[in-house]
């Protein structure tokens, strides 16, 4: 029987993408997931749909870019200028 749900670690292994990219895709609504307790999972079909979306965008000349971290950095304890 095929797995009915895939963990974040499984998505990382299956796609080769990093954890930050996976969570950005979830945040932007590109990858549908659900919680079981405190753990997040996706259906295999949702992972395939996300990869298909990435491929379609890339083939259309509009590759998807996820910004996992803010470009603004805040320094703790920095003196006010």
Biopython code that builds the backbone (N, CA, C, O; Angstrom):
import numpy as np
from Bio.PDB.StructureBuilder import StructureBuilder

atoms = [
    (1, "UNK", "N", (0.837, -1.171, 0.000)),
    (1, "UNK", "CA", (0.000, 0.000, 0.000)),
    (1, "UNK", "C", (0.888, 1.242, 0.000)),
    (1, "UNK", "O", (1.887, 1.304, 0.716)),
    (2, "UNK", "N", (0.513, 2.221, -0.806)),
    (2, "UNK", "CA", (1.217, 3.499, -0.850)),
    (2, "UNK", "C", (0.954, 4.261, 0.448)),
    (2, "UNK", "O", (-0.126, 4.160, 1.029)),
    (3, "UNK", "N", (1.940, 5.016, 0.892)),
    (3, "UNK", "CA", (1.774, 5.838, 2.090)),
    (3, "UNK", "C", (0.633, 6.835, 1.872)),
    (3, "UNK", "O", (0.490, 7.399, 0.787)),
    (4, "UNK", "N", (-0.165, 7.043, 2.897)),
    (4, "UNK", "CA", (-1.290, 7.965, 2.810)),
    (4, "UNK", "C", (-0.925, 9.377, 3.224)),
    (4, "UNK", "O", (-1.619, 10.333, 2.879)),
    (5, "UNK", "N", (0.171, 9.507, 3.968)),
    (5, "UNK", "CA", (0.647, 10.822, 4.371)),
    (5, "UNK", "C", (2.161, 10.819, 4.400)),
    (5, "UNK", "O", (2.788, 9.781, 4.613)),
    (6, "UNK", "N", (2.744, 11.988, 4.183)),
    (6, "UNK", "CA", (4.189, 12.146, 4.126)),
    (6, "UNK", "C", (4.577, 13.235, 5.123)),
    (6, "UNK", "O", (3.981, 14.312, 5.139)),
    (7, "UNK", "N", (5.574, 12.949, 5.951)),
    (7, "UNK", "CA", (6.054, 13.947, 6.915)),
    (7, "UNK", "C", (6.880, 15.014, 6.198)),
    (7, "UNK", "O", (7.221, 14.862, 5.025)),
    (8, "UNK", "N", (7.193, 16.081, 6.906)),
    (8, "UNK", "CA", (8.062, 17.114, 6.345)),
    (8, "UNK", "C", (9.402, 16.495, 5.950)),
    (8, "UNK", "O", (9.947, 16.814, 4.893)),
    (9, "UNK", "N", (9.927, 15.620, 6.789)),
    (9, "UNK", "CA", (11.190, 14.956, 6.468)),
    (9, "UNK", "C", (11.067, 14.123, 5.189)),
    (9, "UNK", "O", (11.997, 14.075, 4.384)),
    (10, "UNK", "N", (9.927, 13.474, 5.008)),
    (10, "UNK", "CA", (9.684, 12.708, 3.793)),
    (10, "UNK", "C", (9.596, 13.589, 2.562)),
    (10, "UNK", "O", (10.064, 13.215, 1.487)),
    (11, "UNK", "N", (8.991, 14.765, 2.721)),
    (11, "UNK", "CA", (8.901, 15.719, 1.602)),
    (11, "UNK", "C", (10.294, 16.197, 1.228)),
    (11, "UNK", "O", (10.629, 16.297, 0.048)),
    (12, "UNK", "N", (11.103, 16.492, 2.238)),
    (12, "UNK", "CA", (12.485, 16.920, 1.991)),
    (12, "UNK", "C", (13.236, 15.834, 1.231)),
    (12, "UNK", "O", (13.920, 16.121, 0.248)),
    (13, "UNK", "N", (13.109, 14.587, 1.684)),
    (13, "UNK", "CA", (13.803, 13.473, 1.030)),
    (13, "UNK", "C", (13.306, 13.260, -0.399)),
    (13, "UNK", "O", (14.101, 12.995, -1.301)),
    (14, "UNK", "N", (12.004, 13.375, -0.605)),
    (14, "UNK", "CA", (11.430, 13.104, -1.926)),
    (14, "UNK", "C", (11.728, 14.199, -2.944)),
    (14, "UNK", "O", (11.882, 13.919, -4.132)),
    (15, "UNK", "N", (11.811, 15.457, -2.477)),
    (15, "UNK", "CA", (11.977, 16.570, -3.407)),
    (15, "UNK", "C", (13.392, 17.126, -3.471)),
    (15, "UNK", "O", (13.767, 17.762, -4.456)),
    (16, "UNK", "N", (14.173, 16.891, -2.432)),
    (16, "UNK", "CA", (15.516, 17.456, -2.393)),
    (16, "UNK", "C", (15.538, 18.915, -1.981)),
    (16, "UNK", "O", (16.589, 19.554, -2.011)),
    (17, "UNK", "N", (14.395, 19.443, -1.598)),
    (17, "UNK", "CA", (14.325, 20.836, -1.148)),
    (17, "UNK", "C", (14.617, 20.904, 0.341)),
    (17, "UNK", "O", (14.465, 19.917, 1.062)),
    (18, "UNK", "N", (15.034, 22.072, 0.792)),
    (18, "UNK", "CA", (15.326, 22.267, 2.200)),
    (18, "UNK", "C", (14.066, 22.533, 3.010)),
    (18, "UNK", "O", (13.013, 22.865, 2.465)),
    (19, "UNK", "N", (14.196, 22.381, 4.307)),
    (19, "UNK", "CA", (13.080, 22.587, 5.225)),
    (19, "UNK", "C", (12.491, 23.996, 5.090)),
    (19, "UNK", "O", (11.271, 24.155, 5.096)),
    (20, "UNK", "N", (13.341, 25.014, 4.968)),
    (20, "UNK", "CA", (12.860, 26.396, 4.868)),
    (20, "UNK", "C", (12.018, 26.597, 3.608)),
    (20, "UNK", "O", (10.999, 27.286, 3.642)),
    (21, "UNK", "N", (12.444, 25.998, 2.504)),
    (21, "UNK", "CA", (11.689, 26.106, 1.250)),
    (21, "UNK", "C", (10.331, 25.423, 1.394)),
    (21, "UNK", "O", (9.317, 25.951, 0.937)),
    (22, "UNK", "N", (10.310, 24.262, 2.022)),
    (22, "UNK", "CA", (9.056, 23.531, 2.226)),
    (22, "UNK", "C", (8.091, 24.386, 3.038)),
    (22, "UNK", "O", (6.924, 24.523, 2.674)),
    (23, "UNK", "N", (8.571, 24.958, 4.132)),
    (23, "UNK", "CA", (7.693, 25.769, 4.977)),
    (23, "UNK", "C", (7.253, 27.054, 4.279)),
    (23, "UNK", "O", (6.133, 27.513, 4.503)),
    (24, "UNK", "N", (8.103, 27.647, 3.440)),
    (24, "UNK", "CA", (7.676, 28.813, 2.658)),
    (24, "UNK", "C", (6.592, 28.433, 1.655)),
    (24, "UNK", "O", (5.641, 29.188, 1.452)),
    (25, "UNK", "N", (6.732, 27.272, 1.029)),
    (25, "UNK", "CA", (5.707, 26.808, 0.087)),
    (25, "UNK", "C", (4.378, 26.600, 0.803)),
    (25, "UNK", "O", (3.321, 26.919, 0.260)),
    (26, "UNK", "N", (4.430, 26.072, 2.007)),
    (26, "UNK", "CA", (3.212, 25.885, 2.810)),
    (26, "UNK", "C", (2.611, 27.237, 3.147)),
    (26, "UNK", "O", (1.407, 27.447, 2.998)),
    (27, "UNK", "N", (3.459, 28.156, 3.605)),
    (27, "UNK", "CA", (2.993, 29.492, 4.005)),
    (27, "UNK", "C", (2.331, 30.230, 2.846)),
    (27, "UNK", "O", (1.345, 30.940, 3.041)),
    (28, "UNK", "N", (2.873, 30.062, 1.638)),
    (28, "UNK", "CA", (2.318, 30.738, 0.465)),
    (28, "UNK", "C", (1.125, 30.000, -0.132)),
    (28, "UNK", "O", (0.528, 30.472, -1.100)),
    (29, "UNK", "N", (0.773, 28.855, 0.431)),
    (29, "UNK", "CA", (-0.379, 28.112, -0.062)),
    (29, "UNK", "C", (-0.095, 27.249, -1.272)),
    (29, "UNK", "O", (-1.026, 26.777, -1.925)),
    (30, "UNK", "N", (1.169, 27.034, -1.583)),
    (30, "UNK", "CA", (1.532, 26.220, -2.742)),
    (30, "UNK", "C", (1.579, 24.734, -2.425)),
    (30, "UNK", "O", (1.454, 23.902, -3.323)),
    (31, "UNK", "N", (1.760, 24.394, -1.145)),
    (31, "UNK", "CA", (1.847, 23.000, -0.722)),
    (31, "UNK", "C", (0.830, 22.781, 0.396)),
    (31, "UNK", "O", (0.954, 23.346, 1.483)),
    (32, "UNK", "N", (-0.157, 21.969, 0.121)),
    (32, "UNK", "CA", (-1.230, 21.716, 1.083)),
    (32, "UNK", "C", (-0.786, 20.675, 2.111)),
    (32, "UNK", "O", (-0.338, 19.586, 1.756)),
    (33, "UNK", "N", (-0.919, 21.029, 3.385)),
    (33, "UNK", "CA", (-0.526, 20.132, 4.470)),
    (33, "UNK", "C", (-1.597, 20.128, 5.554)),
    (33, "UNK", "O", (-2.562, 20.891, 5.500)),
    (34, "UNK", "N", (-1.407, 19.259, 6.533)),
    (34, "UNK", "CA", (-2.334, 19.182, 7.665)),
    (34, "UNK", "C", (-1.564, 18.733, 8.897)),
    (34, "UNK", "O", (-0.492, 18.137, 8.797)),
    (35, "UNK", "N", (-2.129, 19.029, 10.054)),
    (35, "UNK", "CA", (-1.497, 18.664, 11.316)),
    (35, "UNK", "C", (-2.138, 17.422, 11.901)),
    (35, "UNK", "O", (-3.352, 17.233, 11.824)),
    (36, "UNK", "N", (-1.302, 16.577, 12.489)),
    (36, "UNK", "CA", (-1.756, 15.457, 13.300)),
    (36, "UNK", "C", (-1.015, 15.650, 14.615)),
    (36, "UNK", "O", (0.185, 15.391, 14.712)),
    (37, "UNK", "N", (-1.736, 16.101, 15.606)),
    (37, "UNK", "CA", (-1.079, 16.496, 16.841)),
    (37, "UNK", "C", (-0.241, 17.723, 16.560)),
    (37, "UNK", "O", (-0.762, 18.748, 16.119)),
    (38, "UNK", "N", (1.052, 17.629, 16.812)),
    (38, "UNK", "CA", (1.960, 18.748, 16.551)),
    (38, "UNK", "C", (2.794, 18.536, 15.292)),
    (38, "UNK", "O", (3.619, 19.383, 14.948)),
    (39, "UNK", "N", (2.587, 17.415, 14.602)),
    (39, "UNK", "CA", (3.364, 17.113, 13.400)),
    (39, "UNK", "C", (2.597, 17.485, 12.140)),
    (39, "UNK", "O", (1.375, 17.356, 12.081)),
    (40, "UNK", "N", (3.326, 17.944, 11.142)),
    (40, "UNK", "CA", (2.736, 18.373, 9.879)),
    (40, "UNK", "C", (2.995, 17.310, 8.811)),
    (40, "UNK", "O", (4.094, 16.767, 8.697)),
    (41, "UNK", "N", (1.952, 17.034, 8.037)),
    (41, "UNK", "CA", (2.010, 16.036, 6.970)),
    (41, "UNK", "C", (1.364, 16.582, 5.703)),
    (41, "UNK", "O", (0.628, 17.569, 5.736)),
    (42, "UNK", "N", (1.653, 15.922, 4.590)),
    (42, "UNK", "CA", (0.988, 16.210, 3.313)),
    (42, "UNK", "C", (0.608, 14.876, 2.688)),
    (42, "UNK", "O", (1.251, 13.857, 2.941)),
    (43, "UNK", "N", (-0.413, 14.886, 1.894)),
    (43, "UNK", "CA", (-0.745, 13.705, 1.104)),
    (43, "UNK", "C", (0.249, 13.636, -0.054)),
    (43, "UNK", "O", (0.679, 14.675, -0.554)),
    (44, "UNK", "N", (0.620, 12.431, -0.488)),
    (44, "UNK", "CA", (1.540, 12.310, -1.621)),
    (44, "UNK", "C", (1.043, 13.079, -2.857)),
    (44, "UNK", "O", (1.845, 13.657, -3.591)),
    (45, "UNK", "N", (-0.256, 13.086, -3.082)),
    (45, "UNK", "CA", (-0.810, 13.817, -4.233)),
    (45, "UNK", "C", (-0.557, 15.318, -4.112)),
    (45, "UNK", "O", (-0.349, 15.992, -5.121)),
    (46, "UNK", "N", (-0.570, 15.849, -2.888)),
    (46, "UNK", "CA", (-0.311, 17.273, -2.682)),
    (46, "UNK", "C", (1.147, 17.605, -2.983)),
    (46, "UNK", "O", (1.450, 18.663, -3.536)),
    (47, "UNK", "N", (2.048, 16.694, -2.617)),
    (47, "UNK", "CA", (3.471, 16.905, -2.921)),
    (47, "UNK", "C", (3.677, 16.870, -4.431)),
    (47, "UNK", "O", (4.391, 17.708, -4.983)),
    (48, "UNK", "N", (3.053, 15.902, -5.096)),
    (48, "UNK", "CA", (3.150, 15.825, -6.565)),
    (48, "UNK", "C", (2.578, 17.078, -7.220)),
    (48, "UNK", "O", (3.156, 17.599, -8.174)),
    (49, "UNK", "N", (1.447, 17.562, -6.714)),
    (49, "UNK", "CA", (0.826, 18.771, -7.272)),
    (49, "UNK", "C", (1.752, 19.975, -7.121)),
    (49, "UNK", "O", (1.843, 20.803, -8.026)),
    (50, "UNK", "N", (2.435, 20.076, -5.988)),
    (50, "UNK", "CA", (3.360, 21.182, -5.767)),
    (50, "UNK", "C", (4.539, 21.102, -6.743)),
    (50, "UNK", "O", (4.927, 22.109, -7.334)),
    (51, "UNK", "N", (5.104, 19.910, -6.908)),
    (51, "UNK", "CA", (6.218, 19.743, -7.843)),
    (51, "UNK", "C", (5.748, 20.035, -9.268)),
    (51, "UNK", "O", (6.478, 20.655, -10.041)),
    (52, "UNK", "N", (4.550, 19.600, -9.623)),
    (52, "UNK", "CA", (3.986, 19.909, -10.948)),
    (52, "UNK", "C", (3.839, 21.413, -11.130)),
    (52, "UNK", "O", (4.123, 21.940, -12.206)),
    (53, "UNK", "N", (3.394, 22.113, -10.078)),
    (53, "UNK", "CA", (3.256, 23.567, -10.113)),
    (53, "UNK", "C", (4.618, 24.225, -10.352)),
    (53, "UNK", "O", (4.739, 25.130, -11.178)),
    (54, "UNK", "N", (5.639, 23.765, -9.625)),
    (54, "UNK", "CA", (6.982, 24.324, -9.804)),
    (54, "UNK", "C", (7.473, 24.117, -11.226)),
    (54, "UNK", "O", (8.044, 25.022, -11.834)),
    (55, "UNK", "N", (7.245, 22.908, -11.756)),
    (55, "UNK", "CA", (7.666, 22.609, -13.131)),
    (55, "UNK", "C", (6.925, 23.484, -14.138)),
    (55, "UNK", "O", (7.533, 24.025, -15.061)),
    (56, "UNK", "N", (5.625, 23.620, -13.961)),
    (56, "UNK", "CA", (4.815, 24.426, -14.886)),
    (56, "UNK", "C", (5.286, 25.881, -14.884)),
    (56, "UNK", "O", (5.410, 26.499, -15.941)),
    (57, "UNK", "N", (5.548, 26.422, -13.694)),
    (57, "UNK", "CA", (6.010, 27.805, -13.601)),
    (57, "UNK", "C", (7.377, 27.963, -14.249)),
    (57, "UNK", "O", (7.619, 28.944, -14.953)),
    (58, "UNK", "N", (8.268, 27.012, -14.022)),
    (58, "UNK", "CA", (9.607, 27.074, -14.615)),
    (58, "UNK", "C", (9.534, 26.989, -16.135)),
    (58, "UNK", "O", (10.239, 27.718, -16.832)),
    (59, "UNK", "N", (8.690, 26.108, -16.649)),
    (59, "UNK", "CA", (8.545, 25.961, -18.100)),
    (59, "UNK", "C", (7.916, 27.187, -18.741)),
    (59, "UNK", "O", (8.120, 27.436, -19.930)),
    (60, "UNK", "N", (7.156, 27.954, -17.975)),
    (60, "UNK", "CA", (6.536, 29.175, -18.479)),
    (60, "UNK", "C", (7.485, 30.371, -18.345)),
    (60, "UNK", "O", (7.115, 31.500, -18.667)),
    (61, "UNK", "N", (8.703, 30.120, -17.871)),
    (61, "UNK", "CA", (9.673, 31.199, -17.715)),
    (61, "UNK", "C", (9.479, 32.010, -16.449)),
    (61, "UNK", "O", (10.023, 33.107, -16.320)),
    (62, "UNK", "N", (8.701, 31.473, -15.505)),
    (62, "UNK", "CA", (8.448, 32.171, -14.242)),
    (62, "UNK", "C", (8.785, 31.255, -13.064)),
    (62, "UNK", "O", (7.894, 30.878, -12.303)),
    (63, "UNK", "N", (10.071, 30.891, -12.904)),
    (63, "UNK", "CA", (10.409, 29.985, -11.812)),
    (63, "UNK", "C", (10.022, 30.575, -10.455)),
    (63, "UNK", "O", (10.151, 31.776, -10.221)),
    (64, "UNK", "N", (9.557, 29.719, -9.590)),
    (64, "UNK", "CA", (9.123, 30.131, -8.255)),
    (64, "UNK", "C", (10.339, 30.293, -7.363)),
    (64, "UNK", "O", (11.219, 29.432, -7.332)),
    (65, "UNK", "N", (10.383, 31.391, -6.644)),
    (65, "UNK", "CA", (11.455, 31.639, -5.686)),
    (65, "UNK", "C", (10.836, 31.807, -4.320)),
    (65, "UNK", "O", (9.921, 32.610, -4.138)),
    (66, "UNK", "N", (11.329, 31.057, -3.365)),
    (66, "UNK", "CA", (10.863, 31.170, -1.992)),
    (66, "UNK", "C", (11.937, 31.880, -1.190)),
    (66, "UNK", "O", (13.122, 31.557, -1.282)),
    (67, "UNK", "N", (11.513, 32.830, -0.420)),
    (67, "UNK", "CA", (12.440, 33.568, 0.432)),
    (67, "UNK", "C", (12.260, 33.052, 1.851)),
    (67, "UNK", "O", (11.350, 33.476, 2.564)),
    (68, "UNK", "N", (13.126, 32.142, 2.254)),
    (68, "UNK", "CA", (12.975, 31.473, 3.538)),
    (68, "UNK", "C", (13.290, 32.380, 4.719)),
    (68, "UNK", "O", (12.724, 32.211, 5.799)),
    (69, "UNK", "N", (14.162, 33.313, 4.528)),
    (69, "UNK", "CA", (14.530, 34.201, 5.621)),
    (69, "UNK", "C", (14.387, 35.636, 5.171)),
    (69, "UNK", "O", (14.583, 35.961, 4.000)),
    (70, "UNK", "N", (14.046, 36.478, 6.103)),
    (70, "UNK", "CA", (13.933, 37.898, 5.820)),
    (70, "UNK", "C", (15.309, 38.448, 5.473)),
    (70, "UNK", "O", (16.319, 38.016, 6.030)),
    (71, "UNK", "N", (15.342, 39.397, 4.556)),
    (71, "UNK", "CA", (16.618, 40.026, 4.197)),
    (71, "UNK", "C", (17.018, 41.070, 5.241)),
    (71, "UNK", "O", (18.170, 41.498, 5.302)),
    (72, "UNK", "N", (16.059, 41.465, 6.048)),
    (72, "UNK", "CA", (16.366, 42.424, 7.107)),
    (72, "UNK", "C", (16.901, 41.675, 8.315)),
    (72, "UNK", "O", (16.305, 40.695, 8.761)),
    (73, "UNK", "N", (18.001, 42.130, 8.830)),
    (73, "UNK", "CA", (18.601, 41.524, 10.011)),
    (73, "UNK", "C", (18.475, 42.506, 11.183)),
    (73, "UNK", "O", (18.705, 43.705, 11.030)),
    (74, "UNK", "N", (18.120, 41.993, 12.316)),
    (74, "UNK", "CA", (18.023, 42.814, 13.509)),
    (74, "UNK", "C", (19.133, 42.386, 14.452)),
    (74, "UNK", "O", (19.289, 41.198, 14.739)),
    (75, "UNK", "N", (19.889, 43.333, 14.925)),
    (75, "UNK", "CA", (20.960, 43.042, 15.853)),
    (75, "UNK", "C", (20.449, 43.303, 17.255)),
    (75, "UNK", "O", (20.005, 44.408, 17.566)),
    (76, "UNK", "N", (20.510, 42.309, 18.081)),
    (76, "UNK", "CA", (20.070, 42.439, 19.462)),
    (76, "UNK", "C", (21.101, 43.224, 20.238)),
    (76, "UNK", "O", (22.296, 42.938, 20.160)),
    (77, "UNK", "N", (20.647, 44.217, 20.991)),
    (77, "UNK", "CA", (21.535, 44.987, 21.828)),
    (77, "UNK", "C", (22.346, 46.025, 21.089)),
    (77, "UNK", "O", (23.293, 46.579, 21.647)),
    (78, "UNK", "N", (21.996, 46.302, 19.840)),
    (78, "UNK", "CA", (22.727, 47.307, 19.089)),
    (78, "UNK", "C", (22.375, 48.688, 19.608)),
    (78, "UNK", "O", (21.208, 48.950, 19.897)),
    (79, "UNK", "N", (23.348, 49.577, 19.737)),
    (79, "UNK", "CA", (23.056, 50.929, 20.215)),
    (79, "UNK", "C", (22.223, 51.688, 19.197)),
    (79, "UNK", "O", (22.383, 51.510, 17.990)),
    (80, "UNK", "N", (21.341, 52.529, 19.689)),
    (80, "UNK", "CA", (20.529, 53.366, 18.795)),
    (80, "UNK", "C", (21.413, 54.406, 18.148)),
    (80, "UNK", "O", (22.250, 55.022, 18.809)),
    (81, "UNK", "N", (21.229, 54.602, 16.854)),
    (81, "UNK", "CA", (22.056, 55.572, 16.133)),
    (81, "UNK", "C", (21.337, 56.875, 15.976)),
    (81, "UNK", "O", (21.880, 57.813, 15.393)),
]
sb = StructureBuilder()
sb.init_structure("model")
sb.init_model(0)
sb.init_chain("A")
sb.init_seg("    ")
for serial, (resi, resn, name, xyz) in enumerate(atoms, 1):
    if name == "N":
        sb.init_residue(resn, " ", resi, " ")
    sb.init_atom(name, np.array(xyz, "f"), 0.0, 1.0, " ", f" {name:<3s}", serial, name[0])
structure = sb.get_structure()
